[in-house]
Each structure stands twice: as C-alpha cells, then as structure tokens.
Amino acid sequence: MSLLNGSKVIIIGDRDGIPGPAIEECAKAAGAEVVFSSTECFV
C-alpha cells in the first residue's frame, strides 16, 4: 500500500526547478489522484 493511495493532490511545480508534470507522474505512481497540476514561474 502506498502513502498517497486514494489521496487527492494539487501540484504546483516551478519552472526553474521541478516542473508540474514530473511531480504529477510521481504522485500518480504513488497512487494519488491529481486534481490540479501546474508549472509556475516564481520571481
């Protein structure tokens, strides 16, 4: 059983760091349901 199994998550990635789609794939692999995923630029 996974730590995130059955959880709903919101993902905000960073353009210069780890982008949202990469985090999204990891969360899905851990069993989470991705409700929202985005990559933002923080300056």
mmCIF entry with sequence, helices, sheets and N, C-alpha, C, O atoms, coordinates in Angstrom:
data_MODEL
# 
_entry.id   MODEL 
# 
_entity.id                         1 
_entity.type                       polymer 
_entity.pdbx_number_of_molecules   1 
# 
_entity_poly.entity_id                      1 
_entity_poly.type                           'polypeptide(L)' 
_entity_poly.nstd_linkage                   no 
_entity_poly.nstd_monomer                   no 
_entity_poly.pdbx_seq_one_letter_code       MSLLNGSKVIIIGDRDGIPGPAIEECAKAAGAEVVFSSTECFV 
_entity_poly.pdbx_seq_one_letter_code_can   MSLLNGSKVIIIGDRDGIPGPAIEECAKAAGAEVVFSSTECFV 
_entity_poly.pdbx_strand_id                 A 
# 
loop_
_entity_poly_seq.entity_id 
_entity_poly_seq.num 
_entity_poly_seq.mon_id 
_entity_poly_seq.hetero 
1 1  MET n 
1 2  SER n 
1 3  LEU n 
1 4  LEU n 
1 5  ASN n 
1 6  GLY n 
1 7  SER n 
1 8  LYS n 
1 9  VAL n 
1 10 ILE n 
1 11 ILE n 
1 12 ILE n 
1 13 GLY n 
1 14 ASP n 
1 15 ARG n 
1 16 ASP n 
1 17 GLY n 
1 18 ILE n 
1 19 PRO n 
1 20 GLY n 
1 21 PRO n 
1 22 ALA n 
1 23 ILE n 
1 24 GLU n 
1 25 GLU n 
1 26 CYS n 
1 27 ALA n 
1 28 LYS n 
1 29 ALA n 
1 30 ALA n 
1 31 GLY n 
1 32 ALA n 
1 33 GLU n 
1 34 VAL n 
1 35 VAL n 
1 36 PHE n 
1 37 SER n 
1 38 SER n 
1 39 THR n 
1 40 GLU n 
1 41 CYS n 
1 42 PHE n 
1 43 VAL n 
# 
_struct_asym.id          A 
_struct_asym.entity_id   1 
# 
_struct_conf.conf_type_id            HELX_P 
_struct_conf.id                      HELX_P1 
_struct_conf.pdbx_PDB_helix_id       AA1 
_struct_conf.beg_label_comp_id       GLY 
_struct_conf.beg_label_asym_id       A 
_struct_conf.beg_label_seq_id        20 
_struct_conf.pdbx_beg_PDB_ins_code   ? 
_struct_conf.end_label_comp_id       ALA 
_struct_conf.end_label_asym_id       A 
_struct_conf.end_label_seq_id        29 
_struct_conf.pdbx_end_PDB_ins_code   ? 
_struct_conf.beg_auth_comp_id        GLY 
_struct_conf.beg_auth_asym_id        A 
_struct_conf.beg_auth_seq_id         20 
_struct_conf.end_auth_comp_id        ALA 
_struct_conf.end_auth_asym_id        A 
_struct_conf.end_auth_seq_id         29 
_struct_conf.pdbx_PDB_helix_class    1 
_struct_conf.details                 ? 
_struct_conf.pdbx_PDB_helix_length   10 
# 
_struct_conf_type.id          HELX_P 
_struct_conf_type.criteria    ? 
_struct_conf_type.reference   ? 
# 
_struct_sheet.id               AA1 
_struct_sheet.type             ? 
_struct_sheet.number_strands   2 
_struct_sheet.details          ? 
# 
_struct_sheet_order.sheet_id     AA1 
_struct_sheet_order.range_id_1   1 
_struct_sheet_order.range_id_2   2 
_struct_sheet_order.offset       ? 
_struct_sheet_order.sense        parallel 
# 
loop_
_struct_sheet_range.sheet_id 
_struct_sheet_range.id 
_struct_sheet_range.beg_label_comp_id 
_struct_sheet_range.beg_label_asym_id 
_struct_sheet_range.beg_label_seq_id 
_struct_sheet_range.pdbx_beg_PDB_ins_code 
_struct_sheet_range.end_label_comp_id 
_struct_sheet_range.end_label_asym_id 
_struct_sheet_range.end_label_seq_id 
_struct_sheet_range.pdbx_end_PDB_ins_code 
_struct_sheet_range.beg_auth_comp_id 
_struct_sheet_range.beg_auth_asym_id 
_struct_sheet_range.beg_auth_seq_id 
_struct_sheet_range.end_auth_comp_id 
_struct_sheet_range.end_auth_asym_id 
_struct_sheet_range.end_auth_seq_id 
AA1 1 LYS A 8  ? ASP A 14 ? LYS A 8  ASP A 14 
AA1 2 GLU A 33 ? GLU A 40 ? GLU A 33 GLU A 40 
# 
loop_
_atom_site.group_PDB 
_atom_site.id 
_atom_site.type_symbol 
_atom_site.label_atom_id 
_atom_site.label_alt_id 
_atom_site.label_comp_id 
_atom_site.label_asym_id 
_atom_site.label_entity_id 
_atom_site.label_seq_id 
_atom_site.pdbx_PDB_ins_code 
_atom_site.Cartn_x 
_atom_site.Cartn_y 
_atom_site.Cartn_z 
_atom_site.occupancy 
_atom_site.B_iso_or_equiv 
_atom_site.pdbx_formal_charge 
_atom_site.auth_seq_id 
_atom_site.auth_comp_id 
_atom_site.auth_asym_id 
_atom_site.auth_atom_id 
_atom_site.pdbx_PDB_model_num 
ATOM 1   N N  . MET A 1 1  ? 0.841  -1.173 0.000   1.00 0.00 ? 1  MET A N  1 
ATOM 2   C CA . MET A 1 1  ? 0.000  0.000  0.000   1.00 0.00 ? 1  MET A CA 1 
ATOM 3   C C  . MET A 1 1  ? 0.888  1.238  0.000   1.00 0.00 ? 1  MET A C  1 
ATOM 4   O O  . MET A 1 1  ? 1.906  1.293  0.689   1.00 0.00 ? 1  MET A O  1 
ATOM 5   N N  . SER A 1 2  ? 0.482  2.222  -0.783  1.00 0.00 ? 2  SER A N  1 
ATOM 6   C CA . SER A 1 2  ? 1.253  3.447  -0.938  1.00 0.00 ? 2  SER A CA 1 
ATOM 7   C C  . SER A 1 2  ? 0.803  4.507  0.057   1.00 0.00 ? 2  SER A C  1 
ATOM 8   O O  . SER A 1 2  ? -0.332 4.494  0.535   1.00 0.00 ? 2  SER A O  1 
ATOM 9   N N  . LEU A 1 3  ? 1.705  5.413  0.354   1.00 0.00 ? 3  LEU A N  1 
ATOM 10  C CA . LEU A 1 3  ? 1.410  6.508  1.274   1.00 0.00 ? 3  LEU A CA 1 
ATOM 11  C C  . LEU A 1 3  ? 0.317  7.430  0.725   1.00 0.00 ? 3  LEU A C  1 
ATOM 12  O O  . LEU A 1 3  ? -0.503 7.940  1.488   1.00 0.00 ? 3  LEU A O  1 
ATOM 13  N N  . LEU A 1 4  ? 0.303  7.642  -0.586  1.00 0.00 ? 4  LEU A N  1 
ATOM 14  C CA . LEU A 1 4  ? -0.665 8.547  -1.207  1.00 0.00 ? 4  LEU A CA 1 
ATOM 15  C C  . LEU A 1 4  ? -1.866 7.829  -1.809  1.00 0.00 ? 4  LEU A C  1 
ATOM 16  O O  . LEU A 1 4  ? -2.693 8.468  -2.461  1.00 0.00 ? 4  LEU A O  1 
ATOM 17  N N  . ASN A 1 5  ? -1.984 6.540  -1.612  1.00 0.00 ? 5  ASN A N  1 
ATOM 18  C CA . ASN A 1 5  ? -3.053 5.759  -2.215  1.00 0.00 ? 5  ASN A CA 1 
ATOM 19  C C  . ASN A 1 5  ? -4.424 6.315  -1.846  1.00 0.00 ? 5  ASN A C  1 
ATOM 20  O O  . ASN A 1 5  ? -4.788 6.368  -0.672  1.00 0.00 ? 5  ASN A O  1 
ATOM 21  N N  . GLY A 1 6  ? -5.184 6.729  -2.868  1.00 0.00 ? 6  GLY A N  1 
ATOM 22  C CA . GLY A 1 6  ? -6.525 7.245  -2.658  1.00 0.00 ? 6  GLY A CA 1 
ATOM 23  C C  . GLY A 1 6  ? -6.589 8.718  -2.299  1.00 0.00 ? 6  GLY A C  1 
ATOM 24  O O  . GLY A 1 6  ? -7.683 9.252  -2.119  1.00 0.00 ? 6  GLY A O  1 
ATOM 25  N N  . SER A 1 7  ? -5.447 9.395  -2.189  1.00 0.00 ? 7  SER A N  1 
ATOM 26  C CA . SER A 1 7  ? -5.421 10.823 -1.847  1.00 0.00 ? 7  SER A CA 1 
ATOM 27  C C  . SER A 1 7  ? -5.627 11.674 -3.094  1.00 0.00 ? 7  SER A C  1 
ATOM 28  O O  . SER A 1 7  ? -5.262 11.271 -4.198  1.00 0.00 ? 7  SER A O  1 
ATOM 29  N N  . LYS A 1 8  ? -6.211 12.847 -2.911  1.00 0.00 ? 8  LYS A N  1 
ATOM 30  C CA . LYS A 1 8  ? -6.324 13.827 -3.984  1.00 0.00 ? 8  LYS A CA 1 
ATOM 31  C C  . LYS A 1 8  ? -5.270 14.893 -3.736  1.00 0.00 ? 8  LYS A C  1 
ATOM 32  O O  . LYS A 1 8  ? -5.135 15.394 -2.620  1.00 0.00 ? 8  LYS A O  1 
ATOM 33  N N  . VAL A 1 9  ? -4.519 15.241 -4.785  1.00 0.00 ? 9  VAL A N  1 
ATOM 34  C CA . VAL A 1 9  ? -3.422 16.190 -4.621  1.00 0.00 ? 9  VAL A CA 1 
ATOM 35  C C  . VAL A 1 9  ? -3.518 17.335 -5.613  1.00 0.00 ? 9  VAL A C  1 
ATOM 36  O O  . VAL A 1 9  ? -4.058 17.192 -6.709  1.00 0.00 ? 9  VAL A O  1 
ATOM 37  N N  . ILE A 1 10 ? -2.979 18.481 -5.198  1.00 0.00 ? 10 ILE A N  1 
ATOM 38  C CA . ILE A 1 10 ? -2.810 19.658 -6.044  1.00 0.00 ? 10 ILE A CA 1 
ATOM 39  C C  . ILE A 1 10 ? -1.314 19.865 -6.174  1.00 0.00 ? 10 ILE A C  1 
ATOM 40  O O  . ILE A 1 10 ? -0.602 19.893 -5.171  1.00 0.00 ? 10 ILE A O  1 
ATOM 41  N N  . ILE A 1 11 ? -0.830 20.011 -7.400  1.00 0.00 ? 11 ILE A N  1 
ATOM 42  C CA . ILE A 1 11 ? 0.599  20.111 -7.646  1.00 0.00 ? 11 ILE A CA 1 
ATOM 43  C C  . ILE A 1 11 ? 0.927  21.461 -8.264  1.00 0.00 ? 11 ILE A C  1 
ATOM 44  O O  . ILE A 1 11 ? 0.320  21.867 -9.256  1.00 0.00 ? 11 ILE A O  1 
ATOM 45  N N  . ILE A 1 12 ? 1.902  22.159 -7.664  1.00 0.00 ? 12 ILE A N  1 
ATOM 46  C CA . ILE A 1 12 ? 2.414  23.403 -8.229  1.00 0.00 ? 12 ILE A CA 1 
ATOM 47  C C  . ILE A 1 12 ? 3.918  23.239 -8.394  1.00 0.00 ? 12 ILE A C  1 
ATOM 48  O O  . ILE A 1 12 ? 4.666  23.240 -7.416  1.00 0.00 ? 12 ILE A O  1 
ATOM 49  N N  . GLY A 1 13 ? 4.351  23.098 -9.642  1.00 0.00 ? 13 GLY A N  1 
ATOM 50  C CA . GLY A 1 13 ? 5.764  22.947 -9.940  1.00 0.00 ? 13 GLY A CA 1 
ATOM 51  C C  . GLY A 1 13 ? 6.411  24.300 -10.193 1.00 0.00 ? 13 GLY A C  1 
ATOM 52  O O  . GLY A 1 13 ? 5.730  25.322 -10.280 1.00 0.00 ? 13 GLY A O  1 
ATOM 53  N N  . ASP A 1 14 ? 7.733  24.293 -10.310 1.00 0.00 ? 14 ASP A N  1 
ATOM 54  C CA . ASP A 1 14 ? 8.498  25.513 -10.532 1.00 0.00 ? 14 ASP A CA 1 
ATOM 55  C C  . ASP A 1 14 ? 9.203  25.417 -11.880 1.00 0.00 ? 14 ASP A C  1 
ATOM 56  O O  . ASP A 1 14 ? 9.796  24.387 -12.200 1.00 0.00 ? 14 ASP A O  1 
ATOM 57  N N  . ARG A 1 15 ? 9.143  26.473 -12.660 1.00 0.00 ? 15 ARG A N  1 
ATOM 58  C CA . ARG A 1 15 ? 9.740  26.474 -13.993 1.00 0.00 ? 15 ARG A CA 1 
ATOM 59  C C  . ARG A 1 15 ? 11.246 26.222 -13.938 1.00 0.00 ? 15 ARG A C  1 
ATOM 60  O O  . ARG A 1 15 ? 11.777 25.491 -14.775 1.00 0.00 ? 15 ARG A O  1 
ATOM 61  N N  . ASP A 1 16 ? 11.934 26.810 -12.975 1.00 0.00 ? 16 ASP A N  1 
ATOM 62  C CA . ASP A 1 16 ? 13.384 26.649 -12.863 1.00 0.00 ? 16 ASP A CA 1 
ATOM 63  C C  . ASP A 1 16 ? 13.776 25.479 -11.972 1.00 0.00 ? 16 ASP A C  1 
ATOM 64  O O  . ASP A 1 16 ? 14.963 25.196 -11.809 1.00 0.00 ? 16 ASP A O  1 
ATOM 65  N N  . GLY A 1 17 ? 12.808 24.805 -11.402 1.00 0.00 ? 17 GLY A N  1 
ATOM 66  C CA . GLY A 1 17 ? 13.077 23.659 -10.534 1.00 0.00 ? 17 GLY A CA 1 
ATOM 67  C C  . GLY A 1 17 ? 12.475 22.408 -11.125 1.00 0.00 ? 17 GLY A C  1 
ATOM 68  O O  . GLY A 1 17 ? 12.840 21.993 -12.226 1.00 0.00 ? 17 GLY A O  1 
ATOM 69  N N  . ILE A 1 18 ? 11.554 21.806 -10.399 1.00 0.00 ? 18 ILE A N  1 
ATOM 70  C CA . ILE A 1 18 ? 10.894 20.585 -10.862 1.00 0.00 ? 18 ILE A CA 1 
ATOM 71  C C  . ILE A 1 18 ? 9.533  20.967 -11.446 1.00 0.00 ? 18 ILE A C  1 
ATOM 72  O O  . ILE A 1 18 ? 8.691  21.497 -10.721 1.00 0.00 ? 18 ILE A O  1 
ATOM 73  N N  . PRO A 1 19 ? 9.296  20.713 -12.732 1.00 0.00 ? 19 PRO A N  1 
ATOM 74  C CA . PRO A 1 19 ? 8.028  21.083 -13.359 1.00 0.00 ? 19 PRO A CA 1 
ATOM 75  C C  . PRO A 1 19 ? 6.856  20.222 -12.871 1.00 0.00 ? 19 PRO A C  1 
ATOM 76  O O  . PRO A 1 19 ? 7.036  19.084 -12.436 1.00 0.00 ? 19 PRO A O  1 
ATOM 77  N N  . GLY A 1 20 ? 5.665  20.791 -12.956 1.00 0.00 ? 20 GLY A N  1 
ATOM 78  C CA . GLY A 1 20 ? 4.451  20.119 -12.512 1.00 0.00 ? 20 GLY A CA 1 
ATOM 79  C C  . GLY A 1 20 ? 4.229  18.744 -13.099 1.00 0.00 ? 20 GLY A C  1 
ATOM 80  O O  . GLY A 1 20 ? 3.900  17.826 -12.347 1.00 0.00 ? 20 GLY A O  1 
ATOM 81  N N  . PRO A 1 21 ? 4.393  18.538 -14.422 1.00 0.00 ? 21 PRO A N  1 
ATOM 82  C CA . PRO A 1 21 ? 4.161  17.210 -14.996 1.00 0.00 ? 21 PRO A CA 1 
ATOM 83  C C  . PRO A 1 21 ? 5.068  16.123 -14.415 1.00 0.00 ? 21 PRO A C  1 
ATOM 84  O O  . PRO A 1 21 ? 4.651  14.970 -14.300 1.00 0.00 ? 21 PRO A O  1 
ATOM 85  N N  . ALA A 1 22 ? 6.298  16.476 -14.049 1.00 0.00 ? 22 ALA A N  1 
ATOM 86  C CA . ALA A 1 22 ? 7.202  15.487 -13.458 1.00 0.00 ? 22 ALA A CA 1 
ATOM 87  C C  . ALA A 1 22 ? 6.709  15.066 -12.078 1.00 0.00 ? 22 ALA A C  1 
ATOM 88  O O  . ALA A 1 22 ? 6.736  13.883 -11.737 1.00 0.00 ? 22 ALA A O  1 
ATOM 89  N N  . ILE A 1 23 ? 6.262  16.035 -11.286 1.00 0.00 ? 23 ILE A N  1 
ATOM 90  C CA . ILE A 1 23 ? 5.723  15.733 -9.960  1.00 0.00 ? 23 ILE A CA 1 
ATOM 91  C C  . ILE A 1 23 ? 4.425  14.945 -10.102 1.00 0.00 ? 23 ILE A C  1 
ATOM 92  O O  . ILE A 1 23 ? 4.147  14.042 -9.314  1.00 0.00 ? 23 ILE A O  1 
ATOM 93  N N  . GLU A 1 24 ? 3.636  15.297 -11.113 1.00 0.00 ? 24 GLU A N  1 
ATOM 94  C CA . GLU A 1 24 ? 2.364  14.615 -11.356 1.00 0.00 ? 24 GLU A CA 1 
ATOM 95  C C  . GLU A 1 24 ? 2.569  13.129 -11.628 1.00 0.00 ? 24 GLU A C  1 
ATOM 96  O O  . GLU A 1 24 ? 1.829  12.297 -11.102 1.00 0.00 ? 24 GLU A O  1 
ATOM 97  N N  . GLU A 1 25 ? 3.555  12.790 -12.435 1.00 0.00 ? 25 GLU A N  1 
ATOM 98  C CA . GLU A 1 25 ? 3.827  11.387 -12.734 1.00 0.00 ? 25 GLU A CA 1 
ATOM 99  C C  . GLU A 1 25 ? 4.248  10.629 -11.483 1.00 0.00 ? 25 GLU A C  1 
ATOM 100 O O  . GLU A 1 25 ? 3.851  9.480  -11.291 1.00 0.00 ? 25 GLU A O  1 
ATOM 101 N N  . CYS A 1 26 ? 5.044  11.260 -10.636 1.00 0.00 ? 26 CYS A N  1 
ATOM 102 C CA . CYS A 1 26 ? 5.465  10.616 -9.381  1.00 0.00 ? 26 CYS A CA 1 
ATOM 103 C C  . CYS A 1 26 ? 4.274  10.402 -8.456  1.00 0.00 ? 26 CYS A C  1 
ATOM 104 O O  . CYS A 1 26 ? 4.150  9.349  -7.832  1.00 0.00 ? 26 CYS A O  1 
ATOM 105 N N  . ALA A 1 27 ? 3.397  11.401 -8.368  1.00 0.00 ? 27 ALA A N  1 
ATOM 106 C CA . ALA A 1 27 ? 2.224  11.297 -7.499  1.00 0.00 ? 27 ALA A CA 1 
ATOM 107 C C  . ALA A 1 27 ? 1.289  10.192 -7.988  1.00 0.00 ? 27 ALA A C  1 
ATOM 108 O O  . ALA A 1 27 ? 0.756  9.423  -7.187  1.00 0.00 ? 27 ALA A O  1 
ATOM 109 N N  . LYS A 1 28 ? 1.093  10.117 -9.303  1.00 0.00 ? 28 LYS A N  1 
ATOM 110 C CA . LYS A 1 28 ? 0.237  9.058  -9.863  1.00 0.00 ? 28 LYS A CA 1 
ATOM 111 C C  . LYS A 1 28 ? 0.825  7.683  -9.595  1.00 0.00 ? 28 LYS A C  1 
ATOM 112 O O  . LYS A 1 28 ? 0.096  6.741  -9.283  1.00 0.00 ? 28 LYS A O  1 
ATOM 113 N N  . ALA A 1 29 ? 2.143  7.567  -9.715  1.00 0.00 ? 29 ALA A N  1 
ATOM 114 C CA . ALA A 1 29 ? 2.805  6.291  -9.459  1.00 0.00 ? 29 ALA A CA 1 
ATOM 115 C C  . ALA A 1 29 ? 2.674  5.879  -7.997  1.00 0.00 ? 29 ALA A C  1 
ATOM 116 O O  . ALA A 1 29 ? 2.708  4.692  -7.672  1.00 0.00 ? 29 ALA A O  1 
ATOM 117 N N  . ALA A 1 30 ? 2.523  6.875  -7.113  1.00 0.00 ? 30 ALA A N  1 
ATOM 118 C CA . ALA A 1 30 ? 2.367  6.605  -5.689  1.00 0.00 ? 30 ALA A CA 1 
ATOM 119 C C  . ALA A 1 30 ? 0.908  6.354  -5.314  1.00 0.00 ? 30 ALA A C  1 
ATOM 120 O O  . ALA A 1 30 ? 0.601  6.104  -4.148  1.00 0.00 ? 30 ALA A O  1 
ATOM 121 N N  . GLY A 1 31 ? 0.004  6.420  -6.303  1.00 0.00 ? 31 GLY A N  1 
ATOM 122 C CA . GLY A 1 31 ? -1.393 6.094  -6.050  1.00 0.00 ? 31 GLY A CA 1 
ATOM 123 C C  . GLY A 1 31 ? -2.311 7.268  -5.818  1.00 0.00 ? 31 GLY A C  1 
ATOM 124 O O  . GLY A 1 31 ? -3.471 7.075  -5.454  1.00 0.00 ? 31 GLY A O  1 
ATOM 125 N N  . ALA A 1 32 ? -1.822 8.491  -6.019  1.00 0.00 ? 32 ALA A N  1 
ATOM 126 C CA . ALA A 1 32 ? -2.644 9.681  -5.788  1.00 0.00 ? 32 ALA A CA 1 
ATOM 127 C C  . ALA A 1 32 ? -3.493 10.017 -7.009  1.00 0.00 ? 32 ALA A C  1 
ATOM 128 O O  . ALA A 1 32 ? -3.162 9.649  -8.136  1.00 0.00 ? 32 ALA A O  1 
ATOM 129 N N  . GLU A 1 33 ? -4.581 10.715 -6.766  1.00 0.00 ? 33 GLU A N  1 
ATOM 130 C CA . GLU A 1 33 ? -5.410 11.255 -7.839  1.00 0.00 ? 33 GLU A CA 1 
ATOM 131 C C  . GLU A 1 33 ? -5.052 12.730 -7.967  1.00 0.00 ? 33 GLU A C  1 
ATOM 132 O O  . GLU A 1 33 ? -5.232 13.491 -7.016  1.00 0.00 ? 33 GLU A O  1 
ATOM 133 N N  . VAL A 1 34 ? -4.547 13.147 -9.131  1.00 0.00 ? 34 VAL A N  1 
ATOM 134 C CA . VAL A 1 34 ? -4.143 14.538 -9.338  1.00 0.00 ? 34 VAL A CA 1 
ATOM 135 C C  . VAL A 1 34 ? -5.367 15.345 -9.753  1.00 0.00 ? 34 VAL A C  1 
ATOM 136 O O  . VAL A 1 34 ? -5.970 15.090 -10.795 1.00 0.00 ? 34 VAL A O  1 
ATOM 137 N N  . VAL A 1 35 ? -5.723 16.320 -8.923  1.00 0.00 ? 35 VAL A N  1 
ATOM 138 C CA . VAL A 1 35 ? -6.884 17.169 -9.176  1.00 0.00 ? 35 VAL A CA 1 
ATOM 139 C C  . VAL A 1 35 ? -6.483 18.369 -10.029 1.00 0.00 ? 35 VAL A C  1 
ATOM 140 O O  . VAL A 1 35 ? -7.238 18.797 -10.903 1.00 0.00 ? 35 VAL A O  1 
ATOM 141 N N  . PHE A 1 36 ? -5.279 18.916 -9.770  1.00 0.00 ? 36 PHE A N  1 
ATOM 142 C CA . PHE A 1 36 ? -4.794 20.083 -10.499 1.00 0.00 ? 36 PHE A CA 1 
ATOM 143 C C  . PHE A 1 36 ? -3.274 20.024 -10.555 1.00 0.00 ? 36 PHE A C  1 
ATOM 144 O O  . PHE A 1 36 ? -2.625 19.694 -9.562  1.00 0.00 ? 36 PHE A O  1 
ATOM 145 N N  . SER A 1 37 ? -2.707 20.340 -11.709 1.00 0.00 ? 37 SER A N  1 
ATOM 146 C CA . SER A 1 37 ? -1.257 20.367 -11.866 1.00 0.00 ? 37 SER A CA 1 
ATOM 147 C C  . SER A 1 37 ? -0.875 21.550 -12.725 1.00 0.00 ? 37 SER A C  1 
ATOM 148 O O  . SER A 1 37 ? -1.471 21.782 -13.776 1.00 0.00 ? 37 SER A O  1 
ATOM 149 N N  . SER A 1 38 ? 0.136  22.313 -12.272 1.00 0.00 ? 38 SER A N  1 
ATOM 150 C CA . SER A 1 38 ? 0.562  23.491 -13.000 1.00 0.00 ? 38 SER A CA 1 
ATOM 151 C C  . SER A 1 38 ? 2.049  23.726 -12.765 1.00 0.00 ? 38 SER A C  1 
ATOM 152 O O  . SER A 1 38 ? 2.608  23.303 -11.753 1.00 0.00 ? 38 SER A O  1 
ATOM 153 N N  . THR A 1 39 ? 2.675  24.408 -13.718 1.00 0.00 ? 39 THR A N  1 
ATOM 154 C CA . THR A 1 39 ? 4.063  24.836 -13.560 1.00 0.00 ? 39 THR A CA 1 
ATOM 155 C C  . THR A 1 39 ? 4.049  26.359 -13.565 1.00 0.00 ? 39 THR A C  1 
ATOM 156 O O  . THR A 1 39 ? 3.548  26.973 -14.507 1.00 0.00 ? 39 THR A O  1 
ATOM 157 N N  . GLU A 1 40 ? 4.586  26.961 -12.540 1.00 0.00 ? 40 GLU A N  1 
ATOM 158 C CA . GLU A 1 40 ? 4.575  28.417 -12.383 1.00 0.00 ? 40 GLU A CA 1 
ATOM 159 C C  . GLU A 1 40 ? 5.993  28.968 -12.398 1.00 0.00 ? 40 GLU A C  1 
ATOM 160 O O  . GLU A 1 40 ? 6.960  28.225 -12.231 1.00 0.00 ? 40 GLU A O  1 
ATOM 161 N N  . CYS A 1 41 ? 6.108  30.268 -12.599 1.00 0.00 ? 41 CYS A N  1 
ATOM 162 C CA . CYS A 1 41 ? 7.385  30.963 -12.553 1.00 0.00 ? 41 CYS A CA 1 
ATOM 163 C C  . CYS A 1 41 ? 7.368  31.881 -11.337 1.00 0.00 ? 41 CYS A C  1 
ATOM 164 O O  . CYS A 1 41 ? 6.587  32.830 -11.276 1.00 0.00 ? 41 CYS A O  1 
ATOM 165 N N  . PHE A 1 42 ? 8.238  31.592 -10.370 1.00 0.00 ? 42 PHE A N  1 
ATOM 166 C CA . PHE A 1 42 ? 8.304  32.388 -9.157  1.00 0.00 ? 42 PHE A CA 1 
ATOM 167 C C  . PHE A 1 42 ? 9.511  33.310 -9.236  1.00 0.00 ? 42 PHE A C  1 
ATOM 168 O O  . PHE A 1 42 ? 10.650 32.843 -9.246  1.00 0.00 ? 42 PHE A O  1 
ATOM 169 N N  . VAL A 1 43 ? 9.271  34.609 -9.293  1.00 0.00 ? 43 VAL A N  1 
ATOM 170 C CA . VAL A 1 43 ? 10.363 35.580 -9.330  1.00 0.00 ? 43 VAL A CA 1 
ATOM 171 C C  . VAL A 1 43 ? 10.261 36.563 -8.197  1.00 0.00 ? 43 VAL A C  1 
ATOM 172 O O  . VAL A 1 43 ? 11.101 37.453 -8.074  1.00 0.00 ? 43 VAL A O  1 
# 
